Structures are given as C-alpha cells and as structure tokens.
Amino acid sequence: MRRLVDTVSAHLVTPEWAARVVSPLHDVLTEPERRRILVDNPDSYLHVTSDPLALQAPSDAVGSAQTRALHRLLGIGAYQPVPEPALFVYRISDDRGQHTGVIASVAAAGFSDGRVLGHERVQPRRVAGLVRHYEQVPMRSELVALFHPVDRLVDELTARVVEDPPILTFTDTGGAAQSVWRVGHEEEVALVGQLGGQRLYIADGHHRVAAATECWERQGRPDSGAVLCAVYPQDQVVLHAFHRRVRGPVAVPALLEGLSTRFDVVPATGPAVGRGEIGLYAGRWLVIRPREPRRLTGVAGLDVTMLHDEVLRPFLGVDLEDPRLEFVPDLRDLDATARECDRDAGVLFTLHPPGIEDLVSVAERHEVMSAKTTFVQPKPHTGIFLS
C-alpha cells in the first residue's frame, strides 16, 4: 500500500510570472469576477481551470482551450521543474489572516479506505464536469485543502522550514502575499511520517477529490494515484457560513404565516444569528427561532439541515438542485445580496457557521453535510504548483 503522504514531482511558477499567473480557485469567484479576470489577464491560470459548466461552450471545446492555455504558460517559461520530488511549505497572507500548510501528494486510496475523511455531499453534475476537465488537461494545480489534528511536532518542523528564505514570494493581483519554501531532507522525512500517520480530513475540495478518485478508479486504481493537497493544522482552519438566497418572486406573507406555525419569527437588526437560529431578509431583517431547542447530533443537528428540511422544502418547495437557490458565502457583501432580493422580491436566509468539531463529528460518523454548508479558509490559490 502506498504511504498516505508523500513528496510531489512538481513544476513551480517562476518569480517573474507568479503575480500574473496565480489566481483564486474558480469556484471562489462569482461569474462576473471570473469573466473579468479572463478578459483582463490572458496569463491568469484561471484560463486553465475555468469551470466548463459556467461557460457557454461545449465541454470538449472548453477542454481544448484549457489545454492550450496550459501549454501556452509552459511555453512562455512561466514554470520551471523542481529537480527532485519534494515537500513544500506554502503560506498565504491577506487581510483575513495568515495560513501555513504543507504541500504534498496524498494517496488517492486514502480517500476511499478511510485514512482521509470528507464531510460534504457533492453534486454529480459538477463532479462529471471536473472529470472531463481532468481527463482533458494533463497537469493538476488545484490544491485540495486538508487538515490534521494539532500536532506539536508538525508545528515545530514547519516553523523550522520557514526560518530560511522562501524560494518564491510574491503578491498576487488580489493583494494576497504568498510564499513557498522547499522542505529539507530531514524535515521531509519527519513530516511524511508524522502526517501520514494521522487521520486527515477534507477542509475544502470535495468535488475535486471526487473527480480525482473517479479518474483513479477508471485507470484501474494504480498505486501511483495521488491528489495534490495543502495540509493544514486544524487550528488554522476557519469556517464561515454559506447562506441561501431564493430568487424571487417569493410570496413573503404566506412564507411568514407558514413559519409562524413552527417557529418564533421576530425582528432583527441585521444578518448575524447565533447557533440554532436562522436569519431571514424579506424586505427587512428577521430571525427565525425554533420553539423547542434542537438536540439532534451529526448532520441532523446542523442549522443548515433545519433550514432545508423545515423551511426551504415545506414552505418554498426548494431543494438543493433548484435553480432558484443561490449559495452566498458569508464573506460576500450581504447588503448587495439584500438589494438583489429587493429587486426581484426574493429572500435571503443566513446561518451561523458550523464549528470545526461539527465537521469532524460528521466525518467520523461517515455522514455528509449538504453541499455548500461551509465556506472554508484557507483557500489555496491555483497556478503555483503543477503536478
């Protein structure tokens, strides 16, 4: 059996090109943001990773364009091969904080045999689009974010690596400062053993994992199958909520009347809510509170489950695949989303984020949350490593 955590055979973006090439993952951006980057910056790695489902072109044509974009970046010298397989330490710093993780290859088998656990349901159509992309574009740069229980030795080893000057440092077009260190041999051996002996959890990238493991299955489960990952300590993972907007028109009086049969619905001053509550914008801010405290465990006890099972489905007839449903990360400007609701007579439901302990509990119970339950930081950028 291949060891769980191993070194990466990689190309690294060059200092001269890094600021223009490196981009946020496409699924972090709104569609207008994606299109603006694609138009304004021909060198952005987003040209390689743009979601075929979000582009108005046949998937084969999109895949060919993405492959050409990758070969163009290789042809202009935007990447240089790292001489030997290695581990790296990757740090990203922005106005929301600093996150430092280990870049490694993680055995594809680990995602199916329980050594790496996920917590979020995936959307089959999205996975199918990524599988087509992975089969058409020959190299991977999209990092899956994993986390491990806090480990003093891993912290010490990582701190030792970053004492040396980084081999790459730059500030991207969005203002995020990013640095990369190559891990020395002694620290590499220790990190491979220490991280490989832990249970790992998916923080962000469930769809990418599902697509990568499906490709691995199609290839006959080769021992060499691996997923490019950034592995962070648990105390560096920050969870934000994904809110739900339902496009209008929504019959608000009927909705409020229905909610009042099960919940207390009271005025609020804004979108913030505590655990066990749901915020509602319907021309004004309200908060929805269950009359009886909920004491369920696992997925059943999550606020997002209450929202879907006790509000969206029974009163609005909306499920996860409904085109009226939009997922809004907490870091977005909710005032702008409220104005969209005013324009189309829609509604916005806001949630308190799950805790990291909820995520671990769900994973250990082998349950899955609804898709887009958590907006996780860090969000490793794409276009730094090619493997």
Order of alpha helices (4+ residues) and beta strands (2+ residues): beta-beta-alpha-alpha-alpha-alpha-beta-beta-beta-beta-alpha-beta-alpha-beta-beta-alpha-beta-alpha-beta-beta-alpha-beta-beta-beta-alpha-beta-alpha-beta-alpha-beta-beta
